[in-house]
Amino acid sequence: MANKADIDAAQKAIDAANNAINKLDLCGLYDCAWQSNNGYQRIIDYNKEQLGVTDDEQ
């Protein structure tokens, strides 16, 4: 089970990836990269729910 530090670190990585993806918007790569990153975001959100971590606690 991930802990809050793991989730925070993963969230930072996802945010960084989103920033990179936003700059990358070429030749349809954007859609592919965004969909894959969005999948990771759902995993993070799920883990937060399992831990009972809310955005208010951050």
C-alpha distance matrix in Angstrom:
0.0 3.8 6.5 9.9 11.5 9.5 10.2 13.7 14.4 13.5 15.7 18.4 18.4 18.8 21.5 23.2 23.1 24.6 27.3 28.1 28.2 30.6 32.9 32.8 34.3 36.5 37.7 34.9 32.2 30.9 30.1 28.3 26.2 25.5 24.4 21.9 20.6 20.5 18.1 15.6 16.4 15.6 12.1 11.6 13.4 11.4 8.1 10.6 11.9 8.9 8.7 12.5 13.2 16.6 18.9 21.1 18.7 18.8
3.8 0.0 3.8 6.8 8.0 5.8 6.6 10.0 10.6 10.1 12.2 14.8 15.0 15.6 18.2 19.8 20.1 21.6 24.1 25.0 25.4 27.6 29.9 30.0 31.7 34.1 35.6 33.0 30.1 28.7 28.2 26.6 24.1 23.4 22.7 20.3 18.4 18.6 16.8 13.7 14.1 14.2 10.8 9.4 11.7 10.7 7.0 8.8 11.3 9.3 8.3 11.8 11.4 14.7 16.4 18.7 16.3 15.8
6.5 3.8 0.0 3.8 5.5 5.3 6.3 8.7 10.1 10.7 12.3 14.4 15.5 16.5 18.3 20.1 21.0 22.4 24.5 25.8 26.6 28.4 30.7 31.2 33.0 35.6 37.4 34.9 32.1 30.4 30.2 28.9 26.2 25.2 24.9 22.7 20.4 20.4 19.2 16.0 15.7 16.0 13.2 10.9 12.6 12.3 8.5 8.8 11.5 9.9 7.5 10.6 9.7 13.1 14.7 16.5 13.6 13.2
9.9 6.8 3.8 0.0 3.8 5.4 5.0 6.0 8.5 9.7 10.3 12.2 14.1 15.0 16.2 18.2 19.6 20.6 22.4 24.2 25.1 26.6 28.8 29.8 31.5 34.4 36.5 34.1 31.3 29.3 29.3 28.4 25.5 24.2 24.3 22.5 19.7 19.6 19.0 15.8 14.7 15.6 13.5 10.3 11.6 12.3 9.0 7.8 11.0 10.7 7.8 9.8 7.6 10.5 11.6 13.2 10.3 9.5
11.5 8.0 5.5 3.8 0.0 3.8 5.4 5.1 6.1 8.5 9.7 10.6 12.4 14.1 15.2 16.6 18.3 19.8 21.2 22.7 24.1 25.7 27.5 28.5 30.7 33.5 35.7 33.6 30.6 28.7 29.2 28.2 25.0 24.1 24.7 22.5 19.6 20.2 19.8 16.2 15.6 17.1 14.9 11.8 13.9 15.0 11.7 10.9 14.5 14.1 11.5 13.6 11.2 13.6 13.9 15.5 12.5 10.8
9.5 5.8 5.3 5.4 3.8 0.0 3.8 5.5 5.1 6.1 8.5 9.9 10.6 12.2 14.2 15.4 16.4 18.2 20.0 21.1 22.2 24.2 26.1 26.6 28.7 31.3 33.2 31.1 28.0 26.4 26.7 25.3 22.3 21.6 21.9 19.5 16.9 17.7 16.9 13.3 13.3 14.8 12.2 9.5 12.4 13.1 9.9 10.3 13.8 13.3 11.5 14.2 12.2 14.7 15.2 17.5 14.9 13.2
10.2 6.6 6.3 5.0 5.4 3.8 0.0 3.8 5.4 5.0 6.0 8.6 9.8 10.3 12.1 14.1 15.0 16.1 18.2 19.8 20.5 22.2 24.5 25.1 26.8 29.6 31.6 29.2 26.4 24.4 24.5 23.5 20.6 19.4 19.6 17.6 14.8 15.0 14.5 11.1 10.3 11.7 9.7 6.4 8.8 10.2 7.4 7.2 11.0 11.2 9.8 12.0 9.6 11.7 11.9 14.7 12.7 11.0
13.7 10.0 8.7 6.0 5.1 5.5 3.8 0.0 3.8 5.4 5.0 6.2 8.7 9.8 10.4 12.3 14.1 15.1 16.5 18.4 19.7 21.0 23.0 24.2 26.1 29.1 31.4 29.4 26.5 24.3 24.9 24.3 21.0 19.7 20.6 18.9 15.6 16.1 16.4 13.0 11.6 13.8 12.5 8.9 10.9 13.1 10.8 9.5 13.3 14.2 12.3 13.7 10.6 11.8 11.0 13.5 11.5 8.8
14.4 10.6 10.1 8.5 6.1 5.1 5.4 3.8 0.0 3.8 5.4 5.2 6.3 8.7 9.9 10.7 12.4 14.3 15.5 16.7 18.3 20.0 21.6 22.6 24.9 27.6 29.9 28.1 25.0 23.2 24.1 23.1 19.7 19.0 20.1 17.9 14.8 16.1 16.3 12.6 12.2 14.9 13.2 10.2 13.0 15.0 12.6 12.4 16.2 16.7 15.1 17.0 14.1 15.6 14.7 17.2 15.2 12.4
13.5 10.1 10.7 9.7 8.5 6.1 5.0 5.4 3.8 0.0 3.8 5.4 5.0 6.2 8.6 9.8 10.4 12.2 14.2 15.2 16.1 18.2 20.1 20.6 22.6 25.2 27.3 25.2 22.1 20.4 20.9 19.8 16.5 15.8 16.6 14.3 11.3 12.6 12.6 8.8 8.9 11.6 9.9 7.3 10.6 12.5 10.7 11.2 14.8 15.3 14.6 16.6 14.1 15.5 14.8 17.9 16.4 13.9
15.7 12.2 12.3 10.3 9.7 8.5 6.0 5.0 5.4 3.8 0.0 3.8 5.4 5.0 6.1 8.6 9.7 10.4 12.3 14.2 14.9 16.3 18.6 19.6 21.3 24.3 26.6 24.4 21.7 19.4 19.9 19.4 16.2 14.8 15.9 14.4 10.9 11.5 12.4 9.1 7.6 10.7 10.2 7.0 9.3 12.2 11.1 10.5 13.9 15.4 14.6 15.8 12.9 13.3 12.0 15.2 14.4 11.6
18.4 14.8 14.4 12.2 10.6 9.9 8.6 6.2 5.2 5.4 3.8 0.0 3.8 5.4 5.0 6.1 8.5 9.8 10.6 12.4 14.1 15.3 17.0 18.4 20.6 23.6 26.2 24.5 21.6 19.4 20.6 20.3 16.7 15.7 17.5 16.0 12.4 13.7 15.1 11.8 10.7 14.1 13.8 10.8 13.0 16.0 14.7 14.0 17.5 19.0 17.8 19.0 15.7 16.0 14.1 16.9 15.9 12.6
18.4 15.0 15.5 14.1 12.4 10.6 9.8 8.7 6.3 5.0 5.4 3.8 0.0 3.8 5.4 5.1 6.1 8.6 9.9 10.5 12.1 14.2 15.6 16.3 18.7 21.3 23.7 22.1 18.9 17.2 18.5 17.6 14.0 13.6 15.5 13.4 10.1 12.3 13.4 10.1 10.2 13.7 13.1 11.0 13.8 16.3 15.2 15.4 18.9 19.9 19.3 20.9 18.1 18.7 17.1 20.2 19.2 16.1
18.8 15.6 16.5 15.0 14.1 12.2 10.3 9.8 8.7 6.2 5.0 5.4 3.8 0.0 3.8 5.4 4.9 6.1 8.6 9.7 10.2 12.1 14.3 14.8 16.6 19.5 21.7 19.6 16.8 14.6 15.5 14.9 11.5 10.4 12.2 10.6 7.0 8.7 10.3 7.5 7.0 10.8 11.0 9.2 11.6 14.4 14.1 14.3 17.3 18.9 18.8 20.1 17.4 17.6 15.9 19.4 19.0 16.1
21.5 18.2 18.3 16.2 15.2 14.2 12.1 10.4 9.9 8.6 6.1 5.0 5.4 3.8 0.0 3.8 5.4 5.0 6.3 8.7 9.7 10.6 12.8 14.2 16.0 19.2 21.9 20.2 17.6 14.9 16.3 16.5 13.1 11.5 14.0 13.3 9.5 10.7 13.1 10.8 9.3 13.0 13.9 11.7 13.2 16.5 16.4 15.8 18.8 20.8 20.4 21.1 18.0 17.5 15.2 18.3 18.3 15.1
23.2 19.8 20.1 18.2 16.6 15.4 14.1 12.3 10.7 9.8 8.6 6.1 5.1 5.4 3.8 0.0 3.8 5.4 5.1 6.3 8.6 9.9 11.0 12.4 15.0 17.9 20.8 19.6 16.6 14.5 16.6 16.5 12.8 12.3 15.2 14.0 10.6 12.8 15.0 12.7 12.1 15.9 16.4 14.4 16.5 19.6 19.1 18.8 22.0 23.7 23.2 24.2 21.2 20.9 18.6 21.6 21.3 17.8
23.1 20.1 21.0 19.6 18.3 16.4 15.0 14.1 12.4 10.4 9.7 8.5 6.1 4.9 5.4 3.8 0.0 3.8 5.4 5.0 6.0 8.5 9.9 10.3 12.6 15.2 17.8 16.4 13.2 11.4 13.3 12.8 9.1 9.0 11.8 10.5 7.5 10.3 12.4 10.6 10.8 14.4 15.0 13.9 16.2 18.9 18.9 19.2 22.1 23.7 23.7 25.0 22.3 22.2 20.2 23.5 23.4 20.2
24.6 21.6 22.4 20.6 19.8 18.2 16.1 15.1 14.3 12.2 10.4 9.8 8.6 6.1 5.0 5.4 3.8 0.0 3.8 5.4 5.0 6.1 8.7 9.7 11.0 14.3 16.9 15.2 12.8 10.0 11.7 12.3 8.9 7.5 10.7 10.7 7.5 9.1 12.2 11.1 10.2 13.7 15.3 14.2 15.6 18.6 19.2 19.1 21.7 23.8 24.0 24.7 22.0 21.3 19.0 22.3 22.8 19.8
27.3 24.1 24.5 22.4 21.2 20.0 18.2 16.5 15.5 14.2 12.3 10.6 9.9 8.6 6.3 5.1 5.4 3.8 0.0 3.8 5.5 5.2 6.6 8.8 10.8 14.1 17.3 16.4 14.0 11.4 13.9 14.8 11.5 10.6 14.1 14.2 11.2 12.9 16.0 14.7 13.7 17.3 18.7 17.3 18.7 21.9 22.2 21.8 24.5 26.7 26.6 27.2 24.1 23.2 20.5 23.5 24.0 20.6
28.1 25.0 25.8 24.2 22.7 21.1 19.8 18.4 16.7 15.2 14.2 12.4 10.5 9.7 8.7 6.3 5.0 5.4 3.8 0.0 3.8 5.4 5.3 6.3 9.2 11.9 15.0 14.5 11.7 9.9 12.9 13.3 9.9 10.3 13.8 13.4 11.1 13.6 16.3 15.1 15.1 18.7 19.7 18.7 20.6 23.5 23.7 23.8 26.6 28.5 28.5 29.5 26.6 26.1 23.7 26.8 27.0 23.6
28.2 25.4 26.6 25.1 24.1 22.2 20.5 19.7 18.3 16.1 14.9 14.1 12.1 10.2 9.7 8.6 6.0 5.0 5.5 3.8 0.0 3.8 5.3 4.9 6.6 9.5 12.3 11.2 8.6 6.2 9.2 9.8 6.8 6.9 10.6 10.8 9.1 11.3 14.2 13.8 13.9 17.1 18.6 18.2 19.8 22.5 23.3 23.6 26.0 28.0 28.5 29.3 26.8 26.1 23.9 27.2 27.7 24.7
30.6 27.6 28.4 26.6 25.7 24.2 22.2 21.0 20.0 18.2 16.3 15.3 14.2 12.1 10.6 9.9 8.5 6.1 5.2 5.4 3.8 0.0 3.8 5.5 6.0 9.7 12.9 12.1 10.5 7.4 10.3 12.2 9.8 8.8 12.6 13.7 11.7 13.0 16.4 16.3 15.5 18.6 20.6 19.9 20.9 24.0 25.0 24.8 27.1 29.4 29.8 30.3 27.5 26.4 23.8 26.9 27.8 24.7
32.9 29.9 30.7 28.8 27.5 26.1 24.5 23.0 21.6 20.1 18.6 17.0 15.6 14.3 12.8 11.0 9.9 8.7 6.6 5.3 5.3 3.8 0.0 3.8 5.8 8.7 12.3 12.7 10.9 8.9 12.5 13.9 11.6 11.7 15.4 16.1 14.4 16.3 19.4 19.0 18.7 21.9 23.6 22.8 24.2 27.2 27.9 27.8 30.3 32.5 32.7 33.3 30.5 29.4 26.8 29.7 30.4 27.2
32.8 30.0 31.2 29.8 28.5 26.6 25.1 24.2 22.6 20.6 19.6 18.4 16.3 14.8 14.2 12.4 10.3 9.7 8.8 6.3 4.9 5.5 3.8 0.0 3.8 5.7 9.2 9.6 7.4 6.4 10.2 11.2 9.2 10.3 13.8 14.3 13.4 15.6 18.3 18.3 18.7 21.7 23.2 23.0 24.6 27.2 28.1 28.5 30.8 32.8 33.3 34.2 31.6 30.9 28.5 31.7 32.3 29.2
34.3 31.7 33.0 31.5 30.7 28.7 26.8 26.1 24.9 22.6 21.3 20.6 18.7 16.6 16.0 15.0 12.6 11.0 10.8 9.2 6.6 6.0 5.8 3.8 0.0 3.8 7.0 7.1 6.5 4.8 8.3 10.3 9.5 9.9 13.0 14.5 14.1 15.5 18.4 19.2 19.2 21.8 23.9 24.0 25.0 27.6 29.0 29.3 31.3 33.5 34.3 35.0 32.5 31.5 29.2 32.4 33.4 30.5
36.5 34.1 35.6 34.4 33.5 31.3 29.6 29.1 27.6 25.2 24.3 23.6 21.3 19.5 19.2 17.9 15.2 14.3 14.1 11.9 9.5 9.7 8.7 5.7 3.8 0.0 3.8 5.7 5.7 6.4 9.4 10.7 10.7 12.1 14.7 15.9 16.3 18.0 20.4 21.4 22.0 24.4 26.2 26.7 28.0 30.3 31.6 32.3 34.3 36.2 37.2 38.0 35.7 34.9 32.7 36.0 36.9 34.0
37.7 35.6 37.4 36.5 35.7 33.2 31.6 31.4 29.9 27.3 26.6 26.2 23.7 21.7 21.9 20.8 17.8 16.9 17.3 15.0 12.3 12.9 12.3 9.2 7.0 3.8 0.0 3.8 5.5 7.5 9.2 10.2 11.5 13.1 14.9 16.3 17.4 18.9 21.0 22.4 23.3 25.3 27.1 28.1 29.3 31.3 32.9 33.8 35.5 37.4 38.7 39.6 37.6 36.8 34.9 38.3 39.3 36.5
34.9 33.0 34.9 34.1 33.6 31.1 29.2 29.4 28.1 25.2 24.4 24.5 22.1 19.6 20.2 19.6 16.4 15.2 16.4 14.5 11.2 12.1 12.7 9.6 7.1 5.7 3.8 0.0 3.8 5.2 5.7 6.9 8.9 10.2 11.4 13.2 14.6 15.7 17.7 19.5 20.4 22.0 24.0 25.2 26.2 28.0 29.9 30.9 32.4 34.2 35.7 36.6 34.8 34.0 32.3 35.8 36.8 34.3
32.2 30.1 32.1 31.3 30.6 28.0 26.4 26.5 25.0 22.1 21.7 21.6 18.9 16.8 17.6 16.6 13.2 12.8 14.0 11.7 8.6 10.5 10.9 7.4 6.5 5.7 5.5 3.8 0.0 3.8 5.6 5.3 6.0 8.3 10.1 10.9 12.1 14.0 15.8 17.0 18.2 20.2 21.8 22.9 24.3 26.2 27.6 28.8 30.5 32.2 33.5 34.6 32.7 32.2 30.5 34.1 34.8 32.1
30.9 28.7 30.4 29.3 28.7 26.4 24.4 24.3 23.2 20.4 19.4 19.4 17.2 14.6 14.9 14.5 11.4 10.0 11.4 9.9 6.2 7.4 8.9 6.4 4.8 6.4 7.5 5.2 3.8 0.0 3.8 5.6 5.3 5.8 8.5 10.0 10.4 11.7 14.2 15.5 15.9 18.1 20.1 20.8 21.9 24.1 25.7 26.4 28.2 30.1 31.3 32.1 30.1 29.3 27.4 30.9 31.8 29.2
30.1 28.2 30.2 29.3 29.2 26.7 24.5 24.9 24.1 20.9 19.9 20.6 18.5 15.5 16.3 16.6 13.3 11.7 13.9 12.9 9.2 10.3 12.5 10.2 8.3 9.4 9.2 5.7 5.6 3.8 0.0 3.8 5.6 5.1 6.1 8.7 9.9 10.3 12.5 14.5 15.1 16.5 18.8 20.0 20.7 22.6 24.6 25.5 26.8 28.8 30.4 31.1 29.4 28.7 27.1 30.7 31.8 29.5
28.3 26.6 28.9 28.4 28.2 25.3 23.5 24.3 23.1 19.8 19.4 20.3 17.6 14.9 16.5 16.5 12.8 12.3 14.8 13.3 9.8 12.2 13.9 11.2 10.3 10.7 10.2 6.9 5.3 5.6 3.8 0.0 3.8 5.5 5.4 6.4 8.8 10.0 11.1 13.1 14.6 15.9 17.5 19.1 20.4 21.8 23.6 25.0 26.4 27.9 29.6 30.8 29.3 29.0 27.8 31.5 32.1 29.8
26.2 24.1 26.2 25.5 25.0 22.3 20.6 21.0 19.7 16.5 16.2 16.7 14.0 11.5 13.1 12.8 9.1 8.9 11.5 9.9 6.8 9.8 11.6 9.2 9.5 10.7 11.5 8.9 6.0 5.3 5.6 3.8 0.0 3.8 5.5 5.3 6.1 8.5 10.1 11.0 12.4 14.5 15.9 16.9 18.5 20.3 21.6 22.9 24.7 26.2 27.5 28.8 26.9 26.7 25.3 29.0 29.5 26.9
25.5 23.4 25.2 24.2 24.1 21.6 19.4 19.7 19.0 15.8 14.8 15.7 13.6 10.4 11.5 12.3 9.0 7.5 10.6 10.3 6.9 8.8 11.7 10.3 9.9 12.1 13.1 10.2 8.3 5.8 5.1 5.5 3.8 0.0 3.8 5.5 5.1 5.9 8.6 9.9 10.3 12.3 14.4 15.2 16.2 18.3 19.9 20.8 22.4 24.3 25.7 26.5 24.6 24.1 22.6 26.2 27.0 24.6
24.4 22.7 24.9 24.3 24.7 21.9 19.6 20.6 20.1 16.6 15.9 17.5 15.5 12.2 14.0 15.2 11.8 10.7 14.1 13.8 10.6 12.6 15.4 13.8 13.0 14.7 14.9 11.4 10.1 8.5 6.1 5.4 5.5 3.8 0.0 3.8 5.5 5.0 6.4 9.0 9.9 10.7 12.9 14.6 15.3 16.7 18.8 20.1 21.3 23.0 24.8 25.7 24.4 24.0 23.1 26.8 27.6 25.6
21.9 20.3 22.7 22.5 22.5 19.5 17.6 18.9 17.9 14.3 14.4 16.0 13.4 10.6 13.3 14.0 10.5 10.7 14.2 13.4 10.8 13.7 16.1 14.3 14.5 15.9 16.3 13.2 10.9 10.0 8.7 6.4 5.3 5.5 3.8 0.0 3.8 5.4 5.2 6.8 9.0 10.3 11.3 13.1 14.7 15.8 17.3 19.1 20.6 21.7 23.4 24.9 23.5 23.7 23.0 26.8 27.0 25.0
20.6 18.4 20.4 19.7 19.6 16.9 14.8 15.6 14.8 11.3 10.9 12.4 10.1 7.0 9.5 10.6 7.5 7.5 11.2 11.1 9.1 11.7 14.4 13.4 14.1 16.3 17.4 14.6 12.1 10.4 9.9 8.8 6.1 5.1 5.5 3.8 0.0 3.8 5.3 5.1 6.4 8.9 10.0 10.8 12.5 14.4 15.5 16.7 18.7 20.2 21.4 22.7 20.9 20.9 19.8 23.6 23.8 21.5
20.5 18.6 20.4 19.6 20.2 17.7 15.0 16.1 16.1 12.6 11.5 13.7 12.3 8.7 10.7 12.8 10.3 9.1 12.9 13.6 11.3 13.0 16.3 15.6 15.5 18.0 18.9 15.7 14.0 11.7 10.3 10.0 8.5 5.9 5.0 5.4 3.8 0.0 3.8 5.4 4.9 6.4 8.8 9.9 10.5 12.4 14.3 15.3 16.6 18.5 20.1 20.9 19.4 19.1 18.1 21.9 22.6 20.7
18.1 16.8 19.2 19.0 19.8 16.9 14.5 16.4 16.3 12.6 12.4 15.1 13.4 10.3 13.1 15.0 12.4 12.2 16.0 16.3 14.2 16.4 19.4 18.3 18.4 20.4 21.0 17.7 15.8 14.2 12.5 11.1 10.1 8.6 6.4 5.2 5.3 3.8 0.0 3.8 5.4 5.2 6.6 8.9 10.0 10.7 12.7 14.5 15.6 16.8 18.8 20.1 19.1 19.4 19.2 23.0 23.3 21.7
15.6 13.7 16.0 15.8 16.2 13.3 11.1 13.0 12.6 8.8 9.1 11.8 10.1 7.5 10.8 12.7 10.6 11.1 14.7 15.1 13.8 16.3 19.0 18.3 19.2 21.4 22.4 19.5 17.0 15.5 14.5 13.1 11.0 9.9 9.0 6.8 5.1 5.4 3.8 0.0 3.8 5.4 5.1 6.3 8.7 9.8 10.7 12.4 14.4 15.4 16.7 18.4 17.0 17.7 17.4 21.2 21.0 19.2
16.4 14.1 15.7 14.7 15.6 13.3 10.3 11.6 12.2 8.9 7.6 10.7 10.2 7.0 9.3 12.1 10.8 10.2 13.7 15.1 13.9 15.5 18.7 18.7 19.2 22.0 23.3 20.4 18.2 15.9 15.1 14.6 12.4 10.3 9.9 9.0 6.4 4.9 5.4 3.8 0.0 3.8 5.4 5.1 6.2 8.6 9.9 10.6 12.4 14.3 15.4 16.4 14.7 14.7 14.1 17.9 18.2 16.4
15.6 14.2 16.0 15.6 17.1 14.8 11.7 13.8 14.9 11.6 10.7 14.1 13.7 10.8 13.0 15.9 14.4 13.7 17.3 18.7 17.1 18.6 21.9 21.7 21.8 24.4 25.3 22.0 20.2 18.1 16.5 15.9 14.5 12.3 10.7 10.3 8.9 6.4 5.2 5.4 3.8 0.0 3.8 5.4 5.0 6.1 8.6 9.8 10.6 12.3 14.3 15.1 14.3 14.5 14.7 18.4 18.8 17.7
12.1 10.8 13.2 13.5 14.9 12.2 9.7 12.5 13.2 9.9 10.2 13.8 13.1 11.0 13.9 16.4 15.0 15.3 18.7 19.7 18.6 20.6 23.6 23.2 23.9 26.2 27.1 24.0 21.8 20.1 18.8 17.5 15.9 14.4 12.9 11.3 10.0 8.8 6.6 5.1 5.4 3.8 0.0 3.8 5.4 5.0 6.2 8.6 9.9 10.5 12.4 14.1 13.5 14.7 15.4 19.0 18.6 17.7
11.6 9.4 10.9 10.3 11.8 9.5 6.4 8.9 10.2 7.3 7.0 10.8 11.0 9.2 11.7 14.4 13.9 14.2 17.3 18.7 18.2 19.9 22.8 23.0 24.0 26.7 28.1 25.2 22.9 20.8 20.0 19.1 16.9 15.2 14.6 13.1 10.8 9.9 8.9 6.3 5.1 5.4 3.8 0.0 3.8 5.4 5.1 6.2 8.7 9.8 10.6 12.2 10.7 11.8 12.3 15.8 15.2 14.0
13.4 11.7 12.6 11.6 13.9 12.4 8.8 10.9 13.0 10.6 9.3 13.0 13.8 11.6 13.2 16.5 16.2 15.6 18.7 20.6 19.8 20.9 24.2 24.6 25.0 28.0 29.3 26.2 24.3 21.9 20.7 20.4 18.5 16.2 15.3 14.7 12.5 10.5 10.0 8.7 6.2 5.0 5.4 3.8 0.0 3.8 5.5 5.1 6.3 8.7 10.0 10.4 9.3 9.6 10.3 13.8 14.0 13.4
11.4 10.7 12.3 12.3 15.0 13.1 10.2 13.1 15.0 12.5 12.2 16.0 16.3 14.4 16.5 19.6 18.9 18.6 21.9 23.5 22.5 24.0 27.2 27.2 27.6 30.3 31.3 28.0 26.2 24.1 22.6 21.8 20.3 18.3 16.7 15.8 14.4 12.4 10.7 9.8 8.6 6.1 5.0 5.4 3.8 0.0 3.8 5.4 5.1 6.3 8.8 9.8 10.0 11.2 12.9 16.1 15.9 15.9
8.1 7.0 8.5 9.0 11.7 9.9 7.4 10.8 12.6 10.7 11.1 14.7 15.2 14.1 16.4 19.1 18.9 19.2 22.2 23.7 23.3 25.0 27.9 28.1 29.0 31.6 32.9 29.9 27.6 25.7 24.6 23.6 21.6 19.9 18.8 17.3 15.5 14.3 12.7 10.7 9.9 8.6 6.2 5.1 5.5 3.8 0.0 3.8 5.3 5.0 6.2 8.5 8.5 10.8 12.7 15.6 14.5 14.4
10.6 8.8 8.8 7.8 10.9 10.3 7.2 9.5 12.4 11.2 10.5 14.0 15.4 14.3 15.8 18.8 19.2 19.1 21.8 23.8 23.6 24.8 27.8 28.5 29.3 32.3 33.8 30.9 28.8 26.4 25.5 25.0 22.9 20.8 20.1 19.1 16.7 15.3 14.5 12.4 10.6 9.8 8.6 6.2 5.1 5.4 3.8 0.0 3.8 5.4 5.2 6.0 5.0 7.0 9.0 11.8 10.9 11.1
11.9 11.3 11.5 11.0 14.5 13.8 11.0 13.3 16.2 14.8 13.9 17.5 18.9 17.3 18.8 22.0 22.1 21.7 24.5 26.6 26.0 27.1 30.3 30.8 31.3 34.3 35.5 32.4 30.5 28.2 26.8 26.4 24.7 22.4 21.3 20.6 18.7 16.6 15.6 14.4 12.4 10.6 9.9 8.7 6.3 5.1 5.3 3.8 0.0 3.8 5.4 4.9 6.1 7.5 10.4 12.7 12.4 13.5
8.9 9.3 9.9 10.7 14.1 13.3 11.2 14.2 16.7 15.3 15.4 19.0 19.9 18.9 20.8 23.7 23.7 23.8 26.7 28.5 28.0 29.4 32.5 32.8 33.5 36.2 37.4 34.2 32.2 30.1 28.8 27.9 26.2 24.3 23.0 21.7 20.2 18.5 16.8 15.4 14.3 12.3 10.5 9.8 8.7 6.3 5.0 5.4 3.8 0.0 3.8 5.5 7.7 10.3 13.4 15.5 14.4 15.5
8.7 8.3 7.5 7.8 11.5 11.5 9.8 12.3 15.1 14.6 14.6 17.8 19.3 18.8 20.4 23.2 23.7 24.0 26.6 28.5 28.5 29.8 32.7 33.3 34.3 37.2 38.7 35.7 33.5 31.3 30.4 29.6 27.5 25.7 24.8 23.4 21.4 20.1 18.8 16.7 15.4 14.3 12.4 10.6 10.0 8.8 6.2 5.2 5.4 3.8 0.0 3.8 5.3 8.8 11.9 13.5 11.6 12.9
12.5 11.8 10.6 9.8 13.6 14.2 12.0 13.7 17.0 16.6 15.8 19.0 20.9 20.1 21.1 24.2 25.0 24.7 27.2 29.5 29.3 30.3 33.3 34.2 35.0 38.0 39.6 36.6 34.6 32.1 31.1 30.8 28.8 26.5 25.7 24.9 22.7 20.9 20.1 18.4 16.4 15.1 14.1 12.2 10.4 9.8 8.5 6.0 4.9 5.5 3.8 0.0 3.8 6.3 10.0 11.0 9.8 11.9
13.2 11.4 9.7 7.6 11.2 12.2 9.6 10.6 14.1 14.1 12.9 15.7 18.1 17.4 18.0 21.2 22.3 22.0 24.1 26.6 26.8 27.5 30.5 31.6 32.5 35.7 37.6 34.8 32.7 30.1 29.4 29.3 26.9 24.6 24.4 23.5 20.9 19.4 19.1 17.0 14.7 14.3 13.5 10.7 9.3 10.0 8.5 5.0 6.1 7.7 5.3 3.8 0.0 3.8 6.8 8.2 6.7 8.2
16.6 14.7 13.1 10.5 13.6 14.7 11.7 11.8 15.6 15.5 13.3 16.0 18.7 17.6 17.5 20.9 22.2 21.3 23.2 26.1 26.1 26.4 29.4 30.9 31.5 34.9 36.8 34.0 32.2 29.3 28.7 29.0 26.7 24.1 24.0 23.7 20.9 19.1 19.4 17.7 14.7 14.5 14.7 11.8 9.6 11.2 10.8 7.0 7.5 10.3 8.8 6.3 3.8 0.0 3.8 5.2 5.6 7.3
18.9 16.4 14.7 11.6 13.9 15.2 11.9 11.0 14.7 14.8 12.0 14.1 17.1 15.9 15.2 18.6 20.2 19.0 20.5 23.7 23.9 23.8 26.8 28.5 29.2 32.7 34.9 32.3 30.5 27.4 27.1 27.8 25.3 22.6 23.1 23.0 19.8 18.1 19.2 17.4 14.1 14.7 15.4 12.3 10.3 12.9 12.7 9.0 10.4 13.4 11.9 10.0 6.8 3.8 0.0 3.8 5.4 5.5
21.1 18.7 16.5 13.2 15.5 17.5 14.7 13.5 17.2 17.9 15.2 16.9 20.2 19.4 18.3 21.6 23.5 22.3 23.5 26.8 27.2 26.9 29.7 31.7 32.4 36.0 38.3 35.8 34.1 30.9 30.7 31.5 29.0 26.2 26.8 26.8 23.6 21.9 23.0 21.2 17.9 18.4 19.0 15.8 13.8 16.1 15.6 11.8 12.7 15.5 13.5 11.0 8.2 5.2 3.8 0.0 3.8 5.6
18.7 16.3 13.6 10.3 12.5 14.9 12.7 11.5 15.2 16.4 14.4 15.9 19.2 19.0 18.3 21.3 23.4 22.8 24.0 27.0 27.7 27.8 30.4 32.3 33.4 36.9 39.3 36.8 34.8 31.8 31.8 32.1 29.5 27.0 27.6 27.0 23.8 22.6 23.3 21.0 18.2 18.8 18.6 15.2 14.0 15.9 14.5 10.9 12.4 14.4 11.6 9.8 6.7 5.6 5.4 3.8 0.0 3.8
18.8 15.8 13.2 9.5 10.8 13.2 11.0 8.8 12.4 13.9 11.6 12.6 16.1 16.1 15.1 17.8 20.2 19.8 20.6 23.6 24.7 24.7 27.2 29.2 30.5 34.0 36.5 34.3 32.1 29.2 29.5 29.8 26.9 24.6 25.6 25.0 21.5 20.7 21.7 19.2 16.4 17.7 17.7 14.0 13.4 15.9 14.4 11.1 13.5 15.5 12.9 11.9 8.2 7.3 5.5 5.6 3.8 0.0
